[in-house]
């Protein structure tokens, strides 16, 4: 069977393999790494920059080759965003439209060849336009290997690999932290017969950064049943470590052992520095068998009521 090669960058421009810098380490995929040049004070795991509108910053990025042969990279700046799946830190591809750091930062070289076991330091400038909005503008400097790894198998997926050193840029002006919880929903997974089988629920919601600074959010979940009984209370862990300005992420939280028969509310409270917002949704838990029986009883009752009315009408 002829192999079918699919290039991820062509079909899904936001989905390509990027290793971004972790807080304590340079960005590294085992073959090459990208990181800020060391300052006079200390090494930097990523770029933390600040500037006013109209200001230009000069800095340097280092690309290190850990393999035994020379490697050539496409070097470019990119905007950052939160992935829709889990809120992870990701950057735009070279083919995507850039709006912030991706067009403000310009490496001195767009392509660089790094010798085996060597490194190259590349200067870059970051020019903040006069009309730039205040607040955080996250991005990255990306070293992209433009070769295509074709993979194996009947259907081979072409993948380009890249490593990105994060840029955290803050533009001078009012900093406005703001967070929102939106579209809270509760879906139940009930056994057919009450008491025979486990019940569960999935609580889904959208977490959105409505301000202009990066947030490190916390989300608290509280569920109450009839008469205000507390059914669930916990702090959620499946949330993004960083929620970038203007970004929204759709998240879900499993609720194992949710009530099989109850009526109540689920409340989610999101907080970060100087901001806190809540949103809630009502739920009605009812086992399938009980729902079917009640539905059938309602249908029979409706039929009997209609027949009784018709009989009274004929008598009159």
N, C-alpha and C positions, 0 to 999 in steps of 0.2 A: 504494500500500500504506500503510495507516494506521501512523503512527509508534507505536512502543512505548516509553514512557518508563519507565526503571528508576532508582529512587533508591538509590544505593549505600548510604546510611546505613540504609535499611530492610532491605536484604537482607544486607549484610555490615557489621555495626556497628563492626568494628575497622578497616575499610578505607575511609578517606576522605583526601582530599588535605590533608596537613599539612606545612608547612615548619617544621622545628625549628631552633633556633639552632645555628650552627656555632661551633666554638671561638673563631674570631677575628672573628665578625660577628654583628650582630643578625639575628633571624629575619626573613626578607623574601621575598615572592613577586613583587615588582615593582609590586604595587598597594598593599600595606600592609605594615607591619612591626610587630613586638612585641618589646620589650626592657626590661631593668630600668632604672629611673631612675638617673641617675648619682649615685654617692656623692660625699662631699666629697673623696675621694682621686682617683678616676678613674672613667671609664665602665666598665660591666660588660657583657660579651657575654651572660652568663646569670646566674641567681641561684645563688650558693653560700652556703647557709645552714646553721647548726648550732644545735641546741637540745636541751635536756634534756626528758624526759617532764614534761608539765604546764606547759611554758613556751609563751608566745605571742610571735610575732615580727611586727613591723609593717614593711611595705615598700611600694614603689610600682612599678607597671608602666606603660610608655608605649606607646600605640598611635598610629602615624603613618599618615596617609592620603596616598598619593603620587599620587592621581588628581585630576582636575579637578572632581569632584562629591562631595557628602557621602556617607559610607558609615556604615551602622549595623551593629554587631557584637554577637553574643552573647558575653559574656566569662565564662569559667568555668575552674576548675582541674581537672586531670586527672592520673591516674596514668600512668606510662610503662612500656613493656615492649619486649622485643626481638621483631621480626617473625620469624615462623617461616621465611620464605623466605630471608633473608640475614642476620638478626640486627641489622637496622637499628633505630635509635631511633624509637619510635612512641608515640603517646598515645591513651588511650581517648576515645571519642566522648562527647558530652553525654548520650546515651541509655544508656550502659553503666554498670554498677555500679562505683563507685569505693571503694577500701579505704584508701588512704593520703593522699598529698598532695591527691588529688582531693576528699576530704571535709574535710581539715584546713585548706586554704586557701580564704578567702572574699573575693572582690573586693567593694569597696564598692558597685559597680554591676554588675548582671548584663547590662545592655545599655548600649552607649555609641555615640553618634553623633559621628563625627569630621569636622570641616569639610574642604572641599577644600584640599589642600596644607597641612593642619594636623595637630595632634597633641593628644592628651588624656592626661593623667596620672591614673591611677586607684590610690588606696591599696588595700591588701589586708592581711588579717591571716592568719597561719598559726599555728593553735593545735595543739600536739602533745599528744595525750591522755596521761593518767597511765600507762596501760598500754602505751604504744607500745614496740615492740621496738627495741633499739639497732641501729645500723647505718645504711645508706643507704636513703633512700626517694625515688627519682627521680620527677619529675612535670613539669608544665608549666602555664603560664597561656595559655589558648587564646583567640584572637579569631576567631570563626566568622562568616562571611558566610552567613546563613541562606537567602539566595536560591538557587534551583536553576538551574544552567546546564544547559539541556536538550540542547545539542549538535545535531549534524546527522545526516542519513542516515535509512534506513528504521528502524533500531533506535537510538534516541537514549538515551544514558546520562545520567541526572541526577546532577550532581556538586555537592556543596557544598565550598567552599574554606575553609581555615583556616590560620592561622599561629600557631605556639606558641613561647613563650620558655621554655627549659628551666629547671627547678628541681632543683638537686642539694641535697637536705636530708640531713644526717647527725644522727641522734639519738644522744645521749650514751650511753655504755655500752661493753661489750667489742666490739671490731671483730674479726670472724672471717673472714679470707679463705680460701676453699676452692673448688676446681674439680674437676670430674670429666669423664672421657671415657667414654662408654658406647656400647654396641651398635655396635661396629666391624664393618663388612661389606665384602667385596670381591666385585665382580661383573666378570666378564671378557667381553671382546668379541673373539672369535677369528676368524681367517679360516677358511673351509671346508677349504682345503688348506694344510698347514704350509708356511711360507715364501712363499706367494702371497698377499700382502696384509698390511696393517698390523694389529698387535694392540694392544689397549688394555684398560684396566680402570678402574673407578670405585670409589673408596674412600669410603664413607659412614660417618658417625659422628655422635653427639650430644655437644655441648659444653654442660655444665650448671654454673651457678654455685650451689654448695651452701652458700655462706656468706652473710654479711649485708652485704657491701660490694661496690661496683662494681669489676669487674676489667677490666684491659687485657690480654687473654690473648695468648700466643704458642703456636703449635702446631707441633711438629716431627714429621715423618713419616720413618720408616725401614722399608724392606722388605728382607728377606733371603731368599735362596733356599737350595737344597741346600748342605750343608756350610758354612753360615754366610756365604755370599757376599753382599756388599752389592749390592743391585739398585737401590736408590733411597734418597736421603738429602737432605731439603731442609726448609726452614722454610716453612710455608704462609702465603699472603697472603689467601686468601678466608675470612677470619674476622671477626667483629664487632669494631670498635674498642673498644666497651664492652659488657661482658656484665653485665647488671643482676642484683641479688640475686634468687635463686629462679627465674631464667629459664633455659630450655634452648632450644637451636637445633640443628636437624638440618642438617648440612653435608655437602658432597661434594667430592672432589678427583679430577680426572682424572689418569690415569697412562698417558701415551702411550708406546708402545714397551714395554709390559709383556711379560714372557717368554711365549712360546707353549707351552713345555713346562717346567714347574718346580713345585717344591713348597717352600713356605716360610711366612713370617710377615710380617704388616704390624703395625707398632707406632706408635701415636700418643701423643705426650707433650705435655700441655698444662701451661703454667706461667704464673704471674702473681706479683705480689709476695707472698712468703712462702707460696706454695703451688705444688705440682707433683704431677701424677698422670699415670699411663700406662695404656693399655689396648691389647690386641692381638687379632689374629684370624689364623687360618691360611688359606692358599689353596692350591689345586691347579689349575694351569693346564694345559689339555689341548685341542688343536685339535679341532674338530668331527669331521673325517674320522677322526682317530686314535681318538676316543671311539666313533664308529660302528663302526669296524673291531674295536676291542677288545670292544665290546658284542656284535657279531655272533659273534666268536670265542668269547666266553664262552657265548653261547646255543648255538652248535654243540657246544661241549665238553660242556655240560650234557646236551644231547640224546643225544650219543654215550655219555656215562657212564651215563645212565638205561637206554639200550638194552643196553649191556653187562651191567649188573646183572640186567636181566630175562632175558637170554640165559643167564647163569650159573644163575639161579634155575630155569629150565626144564630145564637139563642135570642139576642136582642132583635 
